[in-house]
Amino acid sequence: MEGMRGLVERTYNLRAALVSQVVAFCRILFVVTILSVLANAQISPGALARAHRDLEGPTNCTRCHAVKSSSPDFRCLDCHKEIAVRLQQRRGLHATLVAPGAPSNSCIKCHSDHNGENFQMVRWDPKALDHSKTGYKLDGKHAGLACNRCHNPEKIAPSERALILVKDLKRTYIGLSQSCTSCHEDKHRGKLGQRCEKCHNTTDWKVNKVFDHSKTKYPLTGAHVNVNCEKCHMKGADGMPRYVGIKFERCADCHTDPHHGSFKQTCEECHTTVAWKKTPSLATKFDHSKTKYPLEGKHAQVNCETCHHGSDFKKPVAFKFCSDCHKPDPHNGQFSKRADKGACESCHTVNGFKPAKFGLEEHNKAPLPATREARRCKVREMPYSCW
C-alpha cells in the first residue's frame, strides 16, 4: 500500500509541474505577442497598401528601407525595375518628373504608403494628363483616341512585359513603343524602314508629305521630277511597289535605247534630264564633221530627229541632193530643164534659203524670151521667178 501511495504522489507532482510549465510558457508567449504588437506599432506608421501587403511585418522593413542614421533611404527602384530603366534612359513620364540624380525619396512624393490597405497609391486622371510630358505628343488624329486604343496588353512589347510588376497589364500605361508599326500595319512591309513620319503625318495617313528624293541615292532632276512614282517603282512579285533594289546606274536601266546601240557614248554625253529631245551638249560633244555629211550653216541648228527619223542613227539618210530632204520643190520643177537640172546650190546656200545667189546681175545675163521682155521683173517681190 505504501508503495502504491508513493507512486500516486509522484505522478501527481509530475502533472502539477507540467501544468505549471505550460502556464508559464503561455504567459511568456502572451508577453512576447503583446511586445511584438507594441513594437510593430512603434516601428510601422500604418498598414501598407494592398499592393504591398506581402511586405507587412517588422522583418520586411529593410526590403523597402535602407538602415541609415541620416536621412531615410528608399529602395523603390529595386523592385520597380521598369521605372528604374526609364529613369536611366531618360524616357517616359517619370523621367520628366524626377531629375537625374534625385534622392531616393522622390517616389514617395507621389506614391506614399502606410496609409491603410485601401489607400490608392496611384492617384491621377489620365484625361487631364499632358501627354507631351511622356515624350510622345498626341496630335492630329491621335489626340482624339481613347487611352485603351493604344494602352492595351496587345501592344506591349514582349521585352517590356518581363519588367512590369503589375500582373493585370490592362492597368499599366507603360511598355509601349513609339514606333508607328507597333499600332499600325506597315503597308510597305518593311521596304521603306520604320520611320513612317518621313512621309506621313498624324493628320491623315493618305495625305503624305513631299518625299525628298534628293536624300536618296538617286536625286530626281529635270523631267524626272514630274514622273509618277509607280513609273519607276513598279510592283514586285508580292504585288507591292518596289522601293529598294532598283537599278539606276545607267539610263538604259529604265529607258530603251532609241539609237539601237549606234553610239558608244553614254546617254548623258549628249542628253540631259531636262528633256530627252533637247540636247544642248550634242553640238559640242558630237562632231558631225567626221561623218559623210558635215553640218554647215543653218543645218547645224536642225534637230537630229528632223533628218534621223525615230532617232535611228543606223538607218542611212540620203543627202546627195537637197531635194532628198527639202520637199516639195518650192519652184515646182520649173528649173529642171537647166543644164544643172535645177540644182539648188546654184542659187542657194546652207546659210539660208533666202536671199538667193541669183540676183539682178545674174538675171541680166540670162536671155529672156521675146514675149517676156516687156514684162517688169519683180525680183524683189518674187525672188523665185520673174513671172
C-alpha positions in Angstrom: 0.0 0.0 0.0 2.7 2.4 0.9 4.4 1.7 -2.5 1.2 2.4 -4.4 0.7 5.6 -2.4 4.1 6.8 -3.3 3.6 6.2 -7.0 0.4 8.2 -6.9 2.1 11.1 -5.2 4.9 11.1 -7.7 2.5 11.1 -10.6 0.5 13.9 -9.1 3.6 16.0 -8.5 4.8 15.4 -12.1 1.5 16.5 -13.6 1.4 19.6 -11.3 4.9 20.5 -12.5 3.9 20.0 -16.2 0.8 22.2 -15.8 3.0 24.8 -14.1 5.4 24.8 -17.0 2.6 25.1 -19.6 1.1 28.0 -17.8 4.5 29.7 -17.6 5.0 29.2 -21.4 1.6 30.7 -22.2 2.4 33.7 -20.1 5.7 34.2 -21.9 4.1 33.7 -25.3 1.4 36.3 -24.4 4.0 38.8 -23.2 6.1 38.3 -26.4 3.0 38.7 -28.6 2.0 41.9 -26.8 5.5 43.2 -27.1 5.6 42.3 -30.8 2.4 44.1 -31.5 3.6 47.1 -29.4 6.9 47.1 -31.2 5.3 46.9 -34.6 3.0 49.7 -33.7 6.0 51.7 -32.6 8.0 50.9 -35.9 5.3 50.9 -38.6 3.4 54.2 -39.1 0.5 52.3 -40.6 -0.8 49.4 -42.6 0.7 49.0 -46.1 -1.5 49.4 -49.3 -2.9 46.3 -50.8 -0.3 46.2 -53.5 2.4 45.9 -50.8 0.6 43.7 -48.3 3.2 40.9 -48.8 5.7 43.2 -47.2 3.9 43.6 -43.9 5.8 42.8 -40.7 8.9 44.2 -38.9 11.2 41.6 -40.6 10.4 43.1 -44.1 11.2 46.7 -43.3 14.7 46.5 -44.9 13.2 45.3 -48.2 11.9 48.8 -48.7 14.0 50.9 -46.3 17.8 51.1 -46.0 19.1 51.2 -42.4 20.8 54.6 -42.2 21.4 57.0 -39.3 20.9 60.1 -41.5 18.1 60.8 -44.0 15.8 57.9 -44.9 16.7 55.9 -47.9 14.1 54.1 -50.0 14.5 51.1 -52.3 11.5 51.5 -54.5 13.5 51.1 -57.7 14.9 47.8 -56.5 11.5 46.2 -57.2 10.1 48.6 -59.8 12.8 48.0 -62.4 10.5 49.1 -65.2 10.6 52.6 -63.8 14.3 52.4 -63.0 15.1 51.6 -66.6 13.1 54.6 -67.9 14.7 56.9 -65.5 18.1 55.7 -66.5 17.3 56.1 -70.2 15.5 59.4 -69.6 12.3 58.4 -71.3 8.7 58.3 -70.3 6.6 60.4 -67.8 8.7 59.6 -64.7 11.9 61.0 -66.4 10.2 64.4 -66.8 9.1 64.4 -63.1 12.3 63.1 -61.5 15.5 64.9 -62.1 18.7 62.9 -62.8 20.4 62.0 -59.6 17.4 62.9 -57.5 17.3 61.3 -53.9 15.5 58.0 -53.4 12.6 59.6 -51.5 11.4 61.2 -54.8 9.0 58.3 -55.3 7.0 59.0 -52.1 6.2 62.5 -53.2 3.5 60.9 -55.4 3.3 57.4 -54.1 3.2 57.4 -50.3 2.4 54.2 -48.3 1.5 53.1 -44.8 -1.9 54.9 -45.2 -4.1 51.8 -44.9 -4.8 48.7 -47.0 -7.4 50.5 -49.2 -5.2 53.6 -50.0 -4.7 54.3 -53.7 -1.0 54.8 -54.3 -1.6 55.8 -57.9 -3.9 58.8 -58.0 -4.2 60.6 -61.3 -6.6 61.5 -64.1 -5.4 60.2 -67.4 -7.7 62.6 -69.3 -6.0 65.6 -67.6 -2.5 64.4 -68.4 -0.3 66.5 -70.7 0.8 63.6 -72.9 3.8 65.6 -74.2 5.4 65.0 -70.8 5.6 61.3 -71.6 7.9 62.1 -74.6 5.2 61.4 -77.1 2.9 64.3 -78.0 -0.6 63.4 -79.1 -1.6 65.5 -82.1 -3.7 65.1 -85.3 -6.0 62.1 -85.2 -4.0 60.6 -82.2 -5.4 63.4 -79.9 -9.0 62.1 -80.1 -8.3 58.5 -79.3 -9.3 56.8 -76.1 -6.3 55.7 -73.9 -7.0 52.0 -74.3 -6.8 52.2 -78.0 -3.0 52.3 -77.5 -2.5 51.3 -73.9 -3.6 47.7 -74.0 -1.7 44.4 -73.4 -1.6 43.5 -77.2 0.6 46.5 -77.9 3.1 45.9 -75.0 6.4 44.5 -76.4 7.5 41.1 -75.0 10.7 42.6 -73.8 8.8 45.1 -71.7 6.4 42.5 -70.2 9.1 40.8 -68.1 9.9 44.0 -66.2 6.3 45.2 -65.4 5.3 44.2 -61.9 1.5 44.8 -62.5 0.0 41.4 -63.2 -3.0 42.8 -65.0 -1.5 44.6 -68.0 -4.7 46.4 -68.7 -3.9 48.6 -65.6 -0.5 49.8 -66.8 0.4 52.7 -69.1 4.0 51.7 -69.8 5.6 49.3 -72.1 4.6 50.9 -75.4 6.9 51.6 -78.3 6.8 55.0 -80.1 7.2 53.1 -83.4 4.2 53.6 -85.7 4.3 49.9 -86.6 3.6 49.0 -83.0 0.0 50.1 -83.6 -0.3 50.4 -87.4 0.1 47.9 -90.1 3.1 48.5 -92.3 1.7 48.8 -95.8 5.2 48.8 -97.2 6.1 45.6 -95.4 9.4 47.0 -94.1 10.7 48.0 -97.5 11.0 51.7 -96.5 12.3 51.2 -93.0 10.5 52.0 -89.7 10.4 55.8 -89.8 6.9 56.4 -91.2 7.0 60.0 -90.2 9.4 60.7 -93.1 6.5 60.5 -95.5 3.3 60.5 -93.4 1.8 62.6 -90.6 -0.8 62.1 -87.9 -3.4 64.3 -89.6 -4.1 61.9 -92.4 -2.1 58.8 -93.4 -3.1 59.1 -97.1 -2.0 62.8 -97.3 1.7 62.2 -97.3 4.5 64.7 -97.1 6.5 65.6 -100.1 9.1 62.9 -100.2 12.6 64.4 -100.5 14.1 62.2 -103.2 17.3 64.2 -103.1 18.2 62.4 -99.9 18.2 59.1 -101.7 21.0 57.5 -103.8 19.3 58.9 -106.9 18.2 62.5 -106.7 15.5 63.5 -109.2 16.3 66.3 -111.6 14.8 67.8 -114.7 11.9 65.9 -116.2 12.4 63.0 -113.7 10.8 65.2 -111.0 7.4 65.1 -112.7 7.4 61.3 -113.3 4.8 59.4 -111.2 6.4 57.2 -108.6 4.9 54.0 -109.9 6.6 54.5 -113.3 9.9 53.6 -111.7 8.7 51.8 -108.5 6.8 49.1 -110.2 5.1 46.2 -108.4 7.3 43.3 -107.4 6.4 39.6 -107.2 4.5 40.3 -104.0 2.2 42.8 -105.7 3.7 45.7 -103.8 5.7 48.6 -105.2 9.5 48.1 -105.1 11.4 50.8 -103.3 14.8 49.1 -103.0 17.0 47.1 -105.4 16.1 49.3 -108.4 18.8 49.8 -110.9 19.6 53.3 -111.9 23.3 53.4 -112.8 22.6 53.7 -116.5 19.8 55.4 -118.4 19.2 52.1 -120.2 18.1 50.6 -116.9 14.8 52.4 -117.4 14.9 53.8 -120.9 15.0 51.8 -124.2 17.9 52.9 -126.4 16.3 54.7 -129.3 19.6 54.7 -131.1 19.8 50.9 -131.1 23.4 50.9 -130.0 24.6 53.2 -132.7 26.7 55.3 -130.3 29.5 54.2 -128.0 29.0 57.3 -125.9 26.9 57.3 -122.8 23.5 58.9 -122.9 24.4 61.8 -120.7 27.2 62.8 -123.0 24.5 64.2 -125.4 21.3 64.3 -123.3 20.2 65.7 -120.0 17.3 65.1 -117.7 15.7 68.4 -118.7 14.2 66.8 -121.8 15.4 63.9 -124.0 14.9 65.8 -127.2 16.7 68.9 -126.0 20.4 68.1 -126.5 22.3 71.3 -125.8 25.6 69.4 -125.4 25.2 67.4 -128.7 26.6 70.2 -130.9 29.7 70.4 -128.8 30.2 66.7 -128.0 29.2 65.1 -131.2 31.5 66.0 -134.1 29.3 65.7 -137.2 32.2 66.9 -139.4 33.7 63.5 -139.1 30.7 62.0 -140.8 30.0 61.8 -144.5 27.8 64.9 -144.3 29.3 67.8 -142.2 26.7 70.2 -140.9 27.3 73.7 -142.0 25.3 76.9 -141.9 21.7 76.5 -140.7 22.0 72.8 -141.0 23.9 72.9 -137.7 20.8 74.2 -136.0 18.4 71.5 -137.1 17.2 68.9 -134.6 18.7 65.5 -135.1 15.2 63.9 -135.4 14.4 66.1 -138.4 16.8 64.0 -140.5 17.2 60.9 -138.4 13.6 59.9 -138.1 12.8 58.0 -134.9 16.3 58.7 -133.7 17.5 55.8 -135.7 21.1 56.7 -136.5 21.9 53.4 -138.1 19.4 53.9 -140.9 21.1 55.6 -143.9 20.0 59.1 -144.7 20.1 60.3 -148.3 21.9 63.6 -148.7 23.3 63.7 -152.2 20.7 66.2 -153.4 19.0 68.9 -151.4 15.7 67.6 -152.6 16.4 64.4 -150.6 15.3 66.3 -147.5 13.7 69.6 -148.8 10.4 68.5 -150.2 8.4 69.5 -152.1 10.3 71.6 -154.7 9.3 75.2 -153.9 9.8 76.0 -157.7 7.6 73.2 -158.8 10.2 71.8 -161.2 10.5 75.0 -163.4 14.3 74.9 -163.4 14.6 71.2 -164.2 15.5 71.9 -167.9 18.5 73.9 -167.0 21.9 72.4 -167.6 22.4 71.7 -163.9 19.0 70.1 -163.7 17.9 72.9 -161.3 20.5 72.1 -158.7 19.5 74.1 -155.6 23.1 75.1 -154.7 23.3 77.1 -158.0 21.2 79.8 -156.3 21.0 78.9 -152.6 23.5 78.2 -149.8 23.3 76.4 -146.5 23.4 79.8 -144.7 19.7 80.3 -145.7 17.2 79.6 -148.4 16.7 83.4 -148.8 18.2 85.5 -150.3 19.2 83.5 -153.3 22.6 83.9 -155.1 20.7 84.6 -158.4 20.4 88.4 -158.2 20.0 91.2 -160.8 23.4 90.9 -162.2 23.0 87.2 -162.9 19.5 87.8 -164.2 20.6 90.5 -166.7 23.0 87.9 -168.2 20.2 85.4 -168.8 18.4 85.7 -172.2 14.6 86.1 -171.8 12.0 85.0 -174.4 10.7 87.9 -176.5 7.2 87.5 -175.1 8.6 88.3 -171.6 11.0 91.1 -172.4 8.2 93.7 -172.0 7.4 92.5 -168.5 8.8 94.1 -165.4 10.9 91.9 -163.4 9.8 91.6 -159.8 12.8 90.0 -158.3 12.4 91.8 -155.0 8.8 90.8 -154.7 9.1 87.3 -156.2 12.7 86.0 -155.6 11.9 82.6 -157.0 10.8 83.7 -160.5 10.0 86.7 -162.7 6.5 85.8 -163.6 
